Amino acid sequence: MEKQQNWSTELYKGMEVHVTVLQKGDVQHQWDYTVRVCEPGVDASAESELAAKSGDDADYMSANDALAAGFVRGYAMVNAIRE
């Protein structure tokens, strides 16, 4: 069974940045994130509507660390789109 993802969303420079964090396996201190960037009001789960999608291969010590890193990455993605 797939784990349900809980997305945190922030509006940044007119784009929605959606971040979710997931624990890697059963290891307590290994977290990662997924970022989705889209226009406001668009279904972020629809691949065709995404402006960008990203994650990284780093291991974060906590869910909060991964969430913060995800938003940093999401803001950088929006900046690249808006340039």
N, C-alpha and C positions, 0 to 999 in steps of 0.2 A: 504494500500500500504506500502511496506517495504522501509525504508530509505536506500539510496545508501551509502555504506561505502567507505570512502577514506582512503587508507592504506598508512602509512609512512613506508619506508623500509630502513634498515641499514644492512651492512655486518659486521658480528662480528665473529671472529675466524673461518672463512670459512663457516659460516651459514648465511642465510638471516633471519633477525628478522623483522616481519611485525606487525605493531601496528595500530589499529584504535580506535577512541574514539567516544562515543555516549552519548548524553544527556539523563539522566533518566527522562522519562516523560516530563512534562512541568515545572519542577522545575529548576530555573535558575542556581543554584550552586550545581548541582548533576550530576557529570560526571563519567563514568566508561570506561574501555578499554577492548579490546580483543587483545591477542597476538597469532601469529602463527609463528612457527619456521620451516624452511625447508632448504633443500639443494639449493644452487644457481641455478637459472634457472627453478626451479620446480614451477608449478602452485600452489600458496599458498591457492587458493580457493578449491582445490581438497583434500578432507578429507584423501584419501588414500595416499597422498604424504607428509603429515605432519609428522615431527618428534615430534612435541609437540604443544599443544594448551592450552591457559590459559586466565583467567580473574580473577578478584577478586570481593569481595562484598563491597569494600570501596566506599565512596562517595568523589569525588575530587571537589574542588571549581571551577576549570576551565578546559577547554579542554587541555591547555598546561600542567597543573599539572597531568592530567590523562595520557597524552602522555609520559611525562617523567617517570612516574611510570611504564607504560607499557614497555618502553625500559629497565628499571632496571630489571623488571621481566623477560623479554626476554633474557637479557644477563645472568641472573642466570640460566635460562633453558638451554641455550647453554653450559654454564660451566658444568652443570650436565650431559649433553649428551656427552661432550668431555672428561669427566674424566674416 
